[in-house]
């Protein structure tokens, strides 16, 4: 594929080098496309084996400036809690009817939240939600009686992360239009959250490699 001039110039700047986060963000912002607001994604190679329960890395982080993504949120709740979820901005709220709809394949959501009393209903479709990373989890704050706070957090750009089978954690942490300063703060917040999530079973070097890329740009290695 023929690279654009901006991307070609960027490859020249980063060839066989590593940068600190602020330098990397400046490179991305300086080479941004005129008509497309790219997403910045962080990828971290961790020294873990996620097949072992004591080495799983999973968590949630509220980025200082959000992630720039419009989150679509579904909530399992009834009565007053359902009203609280709607007033907080949930895109859809329901119980058995919502589970039935999801069972039909309607799973176009970024976050699913549930009150504890409805986890029995949610559990029936766990085999559908689990593989897509949508299963509500109390450790991630998505099984909670305080649905208002959970919905607002999701809508503000809160990011969930989970280590893949290869030990890689990755997430979108903002848009080029945020500017280098805000992107730097978001990236550092994400890296710090993953560092704090180091599991008890992780031995030796925990963070092996960090790279940052944009939707249409090159990958940049970050100094650890």
WOHUDA-V510917 format. One record per backbone hydrogen bond with DSSP energy under -0.5 kcal/mol. NH is the residue of the N-H (numbers start at 1). CO is the residue of the C=O. E is the energy in kcal/mol with one decimal. If there is no record, write none. Layout:
BEGIN
nh/co/e
NH/CO/E
NH/CO/E
END
This chain:
BEGIN
nh/co/e
8/4/-2.6
9/5/-2.7
10/6/-1.9
11/7/-2.3
12/8/-1.6
13/9/-1.6
14/10/-1.7
15/11/-1.4
17/14/-2.2
19/221/-2.4
24/20/-2.2
25/21/-2.5
26/22/-1.9
27/23/-1.9
28/24/-2.1
29/25/-2.6
30/26/-2.6
31/27/-1.3
32/29/-1.2
38/36/-1.2
40/174/-3.0
41/39/-0.5
41/213/-3.1
42/171/-2.5
43/211/-2.8
44/169/-3.0
45/209/-2.7
46/44/-0.7
46/167/-2.6
47/206/-3.1
48/46/-1.8
52/49/-2.5
55/52/-2.2
56/53/-1.0
58/56/-0.5
59/161/-2.2
61/159/-2.7
63/61/-0.8
66/63/-1.3
71/69/-0.9
73/71/-0.6
74/111/-2.3
75/92/-2.4
76/113/-2.9
77/75/-0.8
77/94/-1.6
81/78/-1.2
82/78/-1.0
83/79/-1.8
84/80/-2.3
85/81/-2.1
86/82/-2.1
87/83/-2.5
88/84/-1.4
89/85/-0.5
89/86/-1.3
90/85/-2.4
91/73/-1.9
92/73/-1.3
94/75/-2.2
99/95/-2.2
100/96/-2.4
101/97/-1.8
102/98/-2.3
103/99/-2.1
104/100/-0.9
104/101/-0.5
105/102/-1.9
106/101/-1.5
107/105/-1.6
109/107/-2.3
110/72/-2.7
111/72/-1.6
113/74/-2.7
114/142/-2.7
115/76/-2.2
118/115/-1.9
119/116/-1.5
122/118/-2.2
123/119/-2.6
124/120/-0.7
124/121/-0.8
125/122/-1.8
126/123/-1.4
128/125/-1.2
129/125/-2.3
130/126/-3.0
132/129/-0.8
133/130/-2.1
134/129/-2.4
135/129/-0.6
140/137/-1.3
141/138/-1.1
142/137/-2.0
143/137/-0.6
144/114/-1.9
144/142/-0.6
147/145/-1.5
150/146/-1.8
151/147/-2.7
152/148/-2.4
153/149/-2.4
154/150/-2.1
155/151/-2.6
156/152/-1.4
157/154/-1.2
158/153/-1.7
159/61/-3.1
161/59/-2.5
163/57/-2.6
164/168/-2.6
167/164/-2.3
169/44/-2.4
171/42/-1.8
173/40/-2.9
174/40/-0.6
176/38/-2.4
178/175/-2.3
179/176/-1.8
183/179/-2.1
184/180/-2.3
185/181/-1.9
186/182/-2.2
187/183/-2.9
188/184/-2.5
189/185/-1.8
190/186/-2.1
191/187/-2.6
192/188/-2.4
193/189/-2.0
194/190/-2.1
195/191/-2.3
196/192/-2.3
197/193/-1.0
198/195/-1.4
201/54/-2.4
202/199/-1.4
208/45/-2.7
208/206/-0.8
209/45/-1.4
211/43/-2.6
212/220/-2.4
213/41/-2.3
215/39/-1.0
217/214/-0.7
220/212/-3.1
221/17/-0.6
222/210/-2.9
223/19/-2.9
END
